[in-house]
Amino acid sequence: MAEQDAHAAEVTDATRRTRLANERTELAWWRTGLTALAVALGIGRVVPELNEPAVRWPYVVAGVGFALWGIAAIAYGSRRSSEVERVLAAGRFPEPPGWTRLTLAVSGMALGLLTAILILLD
């Protein structure tokens, strides 16, 4: 009986740690998204005002791209956190969808490349 109690306590502790890690991960997605929103404001509005380039639209496109990426990161983090909580309550662990992370990674790299090009051409 003592062995079963120890096992149950171990499972409970692991679930508790997973829930706390899930909360920290959600907050990290939010911080990342908010940072992308700040970058969006900087590249889309502040940089063109400081530099007064002849053509503003590439900066606006990059700014909107970073804003959309930031919104997607916050939404993904919140959705993923809810999914993990739901599945943990059922005694399972969810596998993250690969396509979502791949989409965020590829679009983030594309925005980084666009930013690098704007810096080089300016």
C-alpha positions as CSV (number, residue, x, y, z in Angstrom):
1,M,0.0,0.0,0.0
2,A,2.8,2.4,0.9
3,E,4.4,1.8,-2.6
4,Q,1.1,2.7,-4.3
5,D,0.9,5.9,-2.2
6,A,4.4,6.8,-3.1
7,H,3.6,6.2,-6.8
8,A,0.4,8.4,-6.6
9,A,2.4,11.2,-4.9
10,E,5.0,11.0,-7.6
11,V,2.4,11.2,-10.4
12,T,0.7,14.1,-8.6
13,D,4.0,16.0,-8.2
14,A,4.9,15.4,-11.9
15,T,1.5,16.7,-13.0
16,R,1.9,19.7,-10.7
17,R,5.4,20.5,-12.2
18,T,4.0,20.0,-15.7
19,R,1.2,22.5,-15.0
20,L,3.6,25.1,-13.6
21,A,5.9,24.6,-16.6
22,N,2.9,25.0,-18.9
23,E,2.1,28.3,-17.2
24,R,5.6,29.6,-17.6
25,T,5.7,28.5,-21.3
26,E,2.4,30.4,-21.9
27,L,3.8,33.5,-20.4
28,A,7.0,33.1,-22.5
29,W,4.8,33.0,-25.7
30,W,3.1,36.1,-24.5
31,R,6.4,37.9,-23.9
32,T,7.6,36.9,-27.3
33,G,4.4,38.1,-28.9
34,L,4.5,41.4,-27.1
35,T,8.2,41.8,-28.1
36,A,7.2,41.2,-31.8
37,L,4.5,43.9,-31.4
38,A,7.1,46.3,-30.1
39,V,9.3,45.5,-33.1
40,A,6.3,46.0,-35.4
41,L,5.8,49.5,-34.0
42,G,9.5,50.3,-34.3
43,I,10.1,49.0,-37.8
44,G,6.7,50.0,-39.2
45,R,6.4,53.5,-37.7
46,V,9.5,54.8,-35.8
47,V,12.3,53.8,-38.2
48,P,10.6,55.4,-41.3
49,E,10.0,58.6,-39.2
50,L,13.6,58.8,-38.1
51,N,15.1,57.9,-41.5
52,E,12.5,59.4,-43.9
53,P,13.2,56.9,-46.7
54,A,11.9,57.6,-50.1
55,V,9.8,54.5,-50.0
56,R,7.9,53.7,-46.8
57,W,5.8,50.7,-47.8
58,P,8.5,48.0,-47.2
59,Y,8.8,49.2,-43.6
60,V,5.0,49.1,-43.2
61,V,4.9,45.6,-44.7
62,A,7.6,44.4,-42.3
63,G,5.8,46.2,-39.3
64,V,2.5,44.6,-40.2
65,G,4.2,41.2,-40.6
66,F,5.8,41.5,-37.1
67,A,2.5,42.5,-35.6
68,L,0.7,39.6,-37.2
69,W,3.5,37.2,-36.0
70,G,3.2,38.6,-32.5
71,I,-0.6,38.1,-32.4
72,A,-0.1,34.6,-33.7
73,A,2.5,33.8,-31.0
74,I,0.2,35.0,-28.2
75,A,-2.7,33.1,-29.7
76,Y,-0.7,29.9,-30.1
77,G,0.7,30.1,-26.6
78,S,-2.8,30.6,-25.1
79,R,-4.3,27.9,-27.2
80,R,-1.5,25.4,-26.4
81,S,-1.7,26.1,-22.7
82,S,-5.4,25.4,-22.7
83,E,-4.9,22.2,-24.6
84,V,-2.2,21.0,-22.3
85,E,-4.4,21.7,-19.2
86,R,-7.4,19.9,-20.8
87,V,-5.4,16.8,-21.8
88,L,-3.5,16.7,-18.4
89,A,-6.9,16.6,-16.7
90,A,-7.7,13.5,-18.8
91,G,-4.4,11.9,-17.7
92,R,-2.6,12.2,-21.0
93,F,0.0,14.5,-22.5
94,P,-0.6,16.3,-25.8
95,E,1.8,16.3,-28.7
96,P,2.4,19.8,-30.1
97,P,1.3,20.2,-33.7
98,G,4.4,20.4,-35.9
99,W,2.8,22.6,-38.6
100,T,2.1,25.5,-36.2
101,R,5.6,25.7,-34.9
102,L,7.0,25.3,-38.4
103,T,4.8,28.1,-39.7
104,L,5.9,30.4,-36.8
105,A,9.5,29.5,-37.4
106,V,9.5,30.0,-41.2
107,S,7.5,33.3,-41.0
108,G,9.8,34.6,-38.3
109,M,12.8,33.8,-40.4
110,A,11.2,35.5,-43.4
111,L,10.5,38.6,-41.3
112,G,14.1,38.6,-40.1
113,L,15.4,38.3,-43.7
114,L,13.1,41.2,-44.8
115,T,14.4,43.3,-41.9
116,A,18.0,42.4,-42.8
117,I,17.4,43.4,-46.4
118,L,15.8,46.7,-45.3
119,I,18.8,47.5,-43.2
120,L,21.2,46.6,-46.0
121,L,19.4,48.7,-48.7
122,D,18.8,51.7,-46.5
